[in-house]
């Protein structure tokens, strides 16, 4: 068997230097697919966009496990001054997706040498996570739409936790969220004759108040509304504005509550607009459902981590951010877990962030331990 010479750190830094935004990851996808071919695999490309799948069959029948990583970047200007800093102005890997992908490629390298003894392992490299689009599109693609998958695993690096610490939680690990843009349309007039127009000013205030009070209707679950932008007309003293925009982000740790919040918001906004004689346009942006872990699979992660001598941290509350691996987890049982990036590591989505290369081996070891628990290992690879 030919030995595999693969350096995940080098690959990770190459991806970091050449980041691509959601739905624009063509170059990154080519690099990932090329590396998989070097391992002897035949990756399926263009799955739900720029997604990539590799299927590795064991010699005997058994369960199917999907391991997932994401590889899109963010519209952020990098300020790290690293030798491998982004070469694309205003685009950077500020969330560690370059590291997630490098770790899964390291797993691919190992499985090319020691494949599963039984069952099937699917490696899924997913685009467009940041916009909440990629996972759903991959799940709906013909390659996965009718798949029978027994186990799904994914990780996210977590600044603020000790490096190499495995962060787990049964049930909801990461919250549902969505952006909402509410546009109120009245009638513009001269500022000297505001009565000749229809001002959205009071309705705009009512909408903002309603949004901040929306979580009060759901005291038994975590829910949050954050106002992120508001604009009344344009900055012109001679105009009584006829347009207003309010933008907010909704979050909840419970999918039923999340959907109820959306329905209630629509009803309240329409009522406010009707009372003020306004029309309204309402648009949802970047929707994510909550990532809900199977209790059984969460425990499998805990057991595998402990078998490797890794410290396990149990979250008391879900992460408030969202992760669209939730789309995989709502279709098939599994677990999203965290790997600590360091207690003082720069935070996610910050311009000074960089994925800590030290945890690549931790992710690889834990993924491989999960594969071994479900599938065992065999001495020679069989890939398709």
C-alpha positions in Angstrom: 0.0 0.0 0.0 1.4 3.4 -1.0 2.0 5.7 2.1 0.1 8.9 2.2 2.1 12.1 2.5 -0.5 14.6 3.7 0.1 17.8 5.8 -3.2 19.1 7.1 -1.6 22.3 8.4 -0.2 23.2 5.0 -3.6 22.4 3.4 -5.4 24.4 6.0 -3.2 27.5 5.5 -3.6 27.3 1.7 -7.4 27.3 2.2 -7.1 30.2 4.6 -5.0 32.2 2.1 -7.6 31.7 -0.6 -11.0 32.2 1.1 -14.3 32.2 -0.9 -17.7 33.5 0.2 -20.7 31.3 0.4 -21.9 30.0 -3.0 -18.6 31.1 -4.5 -16.3 28.3 -3.3 -15.3 26.9 -6.7 -11.6 27.1 -6.2 -11.8 25.6 -2.7 -13.9 22.8 -3.9 -11.4 22.0 -6.7 -8.6 21.9 -4.1 -10.5 19.6 -1.8 -11.5 17.3 -4.6 -8.0 17.2 -6.0 -6.6 16.2 -2.5 -9.3 13.4 -2.2 -8.2 12.0 -5.6 -4.6 11.9 -4.4 -5.9 9.7 -1.6 -7.3 7.3 -4.2 -11.0 8.3 -3.8 -13.4 9.3 -6.5 -15.3 12.3 -5.0 -18.7 13.3 -6.2 -18.6 17.1 -6.8 -21.2 19.8 -7.3 -23.5 18.4 -4.7 -26.1 21.0 -3.7 -23.8 23.7 -5.1 -20.0 23.3 -4.6 -20.5 20.4 -2.1 -18.4 17.2 -2.3 -19.1 13.7 -1.1 -16.8 10.7 -0.7 -18.3 7.3 0.1 -16.0 4.6 1.6 -17.4 1.1 1.8 -16.4 -1.5 4.3 -16.0 -5.2 3.4 -19.0 -6.2 5.4 -22.5 -4.7 5.7 -23.2 -2.4 8.5 -24.3 1.1 9.5 -23.8 4.3 7.6 -22.0 7.3 9.2 -21.7 10.7 7.7 -18.9 13.1 8.8 -19.3 16.7 7.8 -17.1 19.8 7.4 -17.8 23.2 5.9 -15.5 25.4 3.8 -17.0 28.8 3.1 -15.5 32.1 4.4 -16.9 35.4 5.6 -17.1 39.0 4.2 -14.6 40.3 6.8 -11.3 42.1 6.2 -8.5 40.1 7.9 -6.1 41.8 10.3 -3.9 38.9 11.4 -0.7 39.9 9.6 0.0 36.1 9.1 2.2 34.9 6.2 -0.8 33.0 4.9 -3.4 35.8 5.5 -6.2 36.2 3.0 -5.2 37.3 -0.4 -8.7 38.4 -1.2 -9.5 41.8 0.3 -12.6 41.8 2.5 -12.9 38.0 2.6 -11.4 35.7 5.3 -11.8 32.4 7.1 -12.9 34.0 10.3 -14.9 31.0 11.6 -12.4 28.2 11.2 -14.1 26.4 8.3 -10.6 26.0 6.7 -9.6 24.0 9.8 -12.8 22.0 9.8 -12.1 20.9 6.2 -8.4 20.2 6.8 -9.4 18.0 9.8 -11.8 16.0 7.7 -9.3 15.6 4.9 -6.9 14.2 7.5 -9.6 11.6 8.3 -9.9 10.9 4.6 -6.2 10.2 4.4 -6.4 7.8 7.3 -9.5 6.0 6.0 -7.7 5.6 2.6 -5.2 3.4 4.5 -7.4 1.9 7.1 -11.0 1.9 5.9 -14.1 0.8 7.8 -14.4 -3.0 8.4 -18.1 -2.9 8.0 -20.7 -0.5 6.8 -20.3 2.8 5.0 -18.6 6.1 5.9 -19.6 9.3 4.0 -17.4 12.3 4.1 -19.4 15.5 3.3 -17.6 18.8 2.5 -20.3 21.4 2.6 -20.4 24.9 1.1 -22.6 27.9 2.1 -22.8 27.2 5.9 -22.6 30.9 6.8 -25.8 31.8 4.9 -27.7 28.7 6.1 -28.1 27.3 2.6 -25.5 24.6 2.0 -26.6 21.8 4.3 -30.2 21.8 3.1 -29.2 21.9 -0.5 -26.8 18.9 0.0 -29.5 17.0 1.9 -31.9 17.6 -0.9 -29.5 16.6 -3.7 -30.1 13.2 -5.4 -26.9 11.8 -3.8 -28.4 12.2 -0.3 -32.1 12.8 -0.6 -33.0 9.1 -0.1 -30.0 8.0 1.9 -30.4 5.9 5.0 -27.8 7.3 7.4 -27.5 6.0 11.0 -25.0 8.5 12.4 -24.0 12.1 11.7 -21.1 13.9 13.3 -19.6 17.4 12.9 -17.5 19.7 15.1 -17.0 23.4 15.5 -13.9 25.0 17.0 -14.8 27.0 20.1 -12.7 30.0 21.3 -13.2 30.6 25.0 -12.8 26.9 25.9 -9.5 25.2 26.8 -7.6 23.9 23.8 -8.5 20.3 22.9 -11.4 20.3 25.3 -14.4 18.5 23.9 -17.6 20.5 24.3 -20.9 18.5 24.3 -24.6 18.9 25.0 -27.5 16.5 24.5 -30.6 18.0 22.8 -30.1 21.5 21.4 -26.4 22.3 20.9 -26.9 25.5 18.8 -29.9 27.8 18.5 -32.2 28.4 15.6 -31.9 31.9 14.1 -33.0 34.1 11.2 -32.8 37.6 10.1 -35.9 39.6 9.3 -36.2 42.8 7.3 -39.5 44.7 7.7 -40.2 47.6 5.3 -43.1 49.9 6.0 -44.5 51.9 3.1 -46.6 55.0 3.6 -46.6 58.3 1.6 -43.9 60.9 1.4 -44.8 64.6 1.7 -43.2 68.0 2.2 -42.0 68.5 5.8 -44.1 71.6 5.9 -47.3 69.5 5.2 -46.8 66.2 6.9 -50.6 65.7 7.1 -50.6 65.3 3.4 -48.5 62.1 3.6 -48.7 58.9 5.6 -45.8 58.7 8.0 -44.5 55.3 9.2 -42.7 56.9 12.1 -45.1 55.8 14.9 -45.6 52.4 13.4 -41.8 51.9 13.1 -41.5 52.6 16.8 -44.4 50.2 17.6 -42.6 47.5 15.5 -39.4 48.0 17.3 -41.1 47.8 20.7 -43.0 44.7 19.6 -39.8 42.9 18.5 -38.1 43.5 21.8 -41.1 42.2 23.7 -41.6 39.2 21.5 -39.6 36.7 23.6 -41.8 37.5 26.6 -44.5 35.3 25.1 -42.3 32.2 25.4 -41.1 32.2 29.0 -40.4 28.4 29.1 -37.7 28.4 26.4 -34.8 30.6 25.5 -35.7 33.2 22.8 -34.0 36.4 21.8 -34.7 39.3 19.4 -31.8 41.6 18.6 -32.5 44.9 16.7 -29.7 45.3 14.2 -30.8 48.2 12.0 -33.5 50.9 11.7 -34.0 53.7 9.2 -36.8 56.2 8.8 -36.7 57.9 5.4 -33.5 59.8 4.3 -31.6 62.5 6.2 -33.4 65.5 4.6 -35.0 68.2 6.7 -37.5 69.2 4.0 -39.1 65.7 3.7 -41.7 64.0 5.8 -40.7 60.4 5.1 -43.0 57.7 3.8 -40.7 54.7 4.1 -39.2 52.9 7.1 -37.1 49.8 7.6 -36.5 47.7 10.7 -34.1 44.7 10.7 -33.7 42.2 13.5 -32.4 38.8 14.3 -34.6 36.1 16.0 -33.1 33.2 18.0 -34.4 30.3 20.1 -33.2 27.0 21.4 -36.4 25.3 20.5 -37.6 24.9 16.9 -41.3 25.0 17.8 -40.8 28.2 19.7 -38.8 29.6 16.8 -41.5 29.0 14.2 -44.1 30.3 16.6 -42.1 33.5 17.0 -42.0 34.0 13.3 -45.8 33.5 12.9 -46.5 35.9 15.8 -44.1 38.5 14.3 -45.9 38.4 11.0 -49.3 38.8 12.6 -48.2 41.7 14.8 -46.4 43.6 12.0 -49.4 43.3 9.7 -51.7 44.5 12.5 -49.5 47.5 13.2 -49.3 48.4 9.5 -53.0 48.1 9.0 -53.8 50.4 11.9 -51.4 53.0 10.5 -52.6 52.8 7.0 -49.3 51.4 5.7 -48.4 48.5 3.5 -45.6 46.2 4.5 -42.9 44.0 2.9 -41.4 41.3 5.1 -38.4 39.2 4.1 -36.5 36.4 6.0 -32.7 36.1 5.6 -30.2 33.4 6.5 -32.6 31.0 8.3 -31.2 28.3 10.5 -33.1 25.7 12.5 -31.8 24.6 15.9 -29.1 21.9 15.9 -30.6 19.1 18.0 -28.3 16.3 19.1 -29.3 12.7 19.7 -28.7 11.8 23.4 -27.3 8.5 22.3 -24.9 10.0 19.8 -23.8 12.7 22.2 -22.8 10.0 24.6 -20.9 8.2 21.9 -18.9 11.4 21.4 -18.3 11.6 25.2 -17.1 8.0 25.3 -14.8 8.3 22.3 -13.3 11.5 23.7 -12.7 9.9 27.1 -11.1 6.9 25.4 -8.6 9.3 23.9 -7.9 11.0 27.3 -9.6 14.2 26.2 -11.3 16.5 28.7 -15.1 16.7 28.2 -17.1 19.9 29.0 -20.9 19.7 29.3 -22.7 22.9 28.2 -25.5 24.0 30.5 -27.1 26.1 27.8 -27.0 25.9 24.0 -24.7 28.0 21.9 -26.6 31.1 20.8 -25.1 31.1 17.4 -26.5 28.8 14.7 -25.0 26.0 12.6 -26.7 24.6 9.5 -25.5 21.1 10.2 -28.9 21.2 11.9 -30.3 20.2 8.5 -28.4 16.9 8.6 -29.4 16.3 12.2 -33.1 16.9 11.6 -33.1 14.1 9.0 -30.7 11.6 10.6 -29.6 11.1 14.2 -26.2 12.4 15.3 -24.3 15.0 17.2 -22.6 18.4 16.8 -19.8 18.9 19.3 -17.2 21.6 19.9 -13.4 21.4 20.2 -11.8 24.2 22.4 -9.6 26.6 20.5 -8.1 28.1 23.7 -9.6 30.2 26.5 -8.0 33.4 25.2 -8.2 32.6 21.5 -9.6 35.4 19.3 -13.4 35.0 18.9 -15.2 33.7 15.9 -16.1 36.2 13.1 -13.4 38.6 14.4 -10.8 40.0 11.9 -8.0 38.8 14.2 -9.2 35.2 14.3 -7.2 32.2 12.9 -8.0 28.5 13.4 -5.5 26.9 15.9 -3.6 24.2 14.0 -2.9 22.4 17.2 -6.4 21.0 17.4 -6.4 19.5 13.9 -5.0 16.3 15.3 -7.6 16.3 18.1 -10.4 16.5 15.5 -8.8 13.8 13.4 -8.3 11.5 16.3 -11.9 12.0 17.6 -13.5 11.5 14.2 -11.5 8.3 13.6 -12.4 7.1 17.1 -16.1 7.6 16.2 -15.6 5.7 12.9 -13.9 2.9 14.7 -16.7 2.6 17.3 -19.4 2.3 14.6 -17.4 0.5 11.9 -14.2 -1.0 13.1 -11.2 -0.8 10.8 -9.9 -3.0 8.0 -6.4 -3.5 6.6 -7.1 -2.3 3.0 -9.2 0.4 1.4 -12.2 0.0 -0.9 -13.5 3.3 -2.2 -16.1 4.4 -4.7 
